[in-house]
Amino acid sequence: MTNSLPEAWLRGPVPGVPATLQPVAHALLQAREEVEALMEGFPAQKLWERPAGVAAVGFHLQHFSGVLSRLFTYARGESLDAGQREALAAEQEPSRANVTVQDLVRAFHEQVDRAIDELRATDEKSLIEPRAVGRGKLPSTQLGLIVHAAEHTQRHVGQLLVTVRVLRADG
């Protein structure tokens, strides 16, 4: 689980990502690497266990992808589509049929790639434009949503780390 590379932010700029959004790109890439390393060899039978009632590893892995998809949708000034609303509801349901640890890790990896592509396509002049969040149309900005996507992902990686360590310690 040890990576010999320096953290993502110490590897230089992410090609094509505007300077203002480099910290977001670095945070997302770091989260992806940490999740991939953390989930290597994770026992499939523990994917939906909830030690001490905390969120299951499967929830976190689904949630990572879903949050990035939703927050970047709002950042574009769009509303969630039916698939995103269904995915949000599914995050609360344990054990979707035939979903493996590898499937969930791969989905997160791909969602980070899509997010980085969106960062590359973002015009820095649009970052302070207002954006509405959720059904309540709560106020934010494009930058606020993009930054929150990164910090939310990082926070959940920390929670995932704790849950994985507890589950691995339990044998």
N, C-alpha and C positions, 0 to 999 in steps of 0.2 A: 504494500500500500504506500510505499515511499516513492515520491517523485523527485528525480534528481534535478529537474528544471527549477529555476527560480519562479516565484509566483508570477502570474500573468502580467501584473502591472510592471514588473521589472524586466520584461522581455521587449519593451519598446512598443511603439504605436501599433494598433491593429490596422492593417492596410485598408484605406478607403473610409474609415470611420472619422467623422469630423472631430477636431480636437476637443471640443466641449463635451463630446460623448464618449471619449476614450475611457474615463473611469467606469462608465456603465458597461462597455464592452469587456474591459478587464474583469470586472466583478462577475459577469455572466460566464466568461470563459473559465475563471477560477472555480466558480460553483460547479460547472460541468465536469471539470477535472476531478474535483473533490468527490462528487457523487459517483463518478465512474470508479474511482479508486476505492471508495467506501463500500460500494456494492459488489466489488469483485469477490466471488466466492460466497456471497450471502446465501444462506439456506432458504430455498423457496418456501418451505413449510412455515417459515416465520414471517412471511411477507405481510400477513394481515393480523399478526399478534399485536396486542396493545398492552405492553407491560405497564403496570400501575395506572392503567386507564389513559395513557398518552396516545397520541395519534399513531397509527400503524405506519410502518415503513412504506407500504403500498399507497396509503393516503398521501404521504409526502411526495412520493415519486409522481403520482397523478397530479397532485396540486402544483408542483413545479411547472409542468408543461401548461396546465390550465391557466395559471396566473399570468404567465408570460403572454400567452395567446390573448387573454382578456385585456390586460393592461395595454398591450401594444395596439389592440383594436381600438380601445378608447383614445389612445394617443394619436391615432390616425383620424380621429373625429367620427368614428363609426360606432354603431351599436352591435351588440353581440348577435350572432346568427343562431339558428336553432341548434346546430351542432355544438356550439360553445355552451349554450344553456344546458343541453343534455350532458355534456362533459362535466359541467359544474355540479349537476345533481349526482352524477356517478362518482364524483370524488368522495362523497359521503357514504357510498355503499361499499362494503368490503367485498373483495374478491370478484371482480368481473371475470366471467368465464374465460379460461384459457389465456389469461394475461400472466406473463412471466416477469421476473425481475429484469431480465434482459430486454424484454419488450418495453417496459417502463423507462429504463435507463436510455434506451435507443430513442424513444419518443422525446425525452428531455433533451438529449443531444441534438436532435433535429430541430426542436423548438428554439434552442439557443442559436443554432445556425440561422434560422429564419429571423430571429431578433437582431442578430448582428447584421444581416442583410438589410433589415429595416433601418438600423442605425446608419448604415452606409448611404441609404437613400434619403435620409432626413436632412432637410434644409435648416441650417442653424438659425436662420432668420425666423423660422416658424416655431421655435421652441417656447416662446412666451405666449403663444396663441392659446386662448381659453379652450378647454375641453370639458365635456360633461361625462360624469362617471355613473354608471349603473342606471337602474330604473328611476332612481330619485334625482338623476341629473345633477349630482353633486359637483361643485366647481373645482377644477384643477387646471393645469396647463399641460401642453405636450411634454415639456421637460419634467414637470412634476410626476407625471405618469411613468415616463421612461426611467427616471431615477428610482421611483418607488418599486418598479418591477425588479430592478437590480437589488435594492436593499431587502425587499421581501424575500427574494430568492436566497440571498445570503443568510438571512435570519432562519429560514426553514432548513437550510443545509446544517446549521448549528443544531437545530432540534433533531434532525435526522441522525446526526452524529451521535447524540446522546442515546437515542432509541436503539440504534444499531449496536452501540457498545453494551448496553444493558442486555439485549437479546443474545449477543455473542457470549457474554459472560455467563448467561444462564445455560449455555451449552447447546 
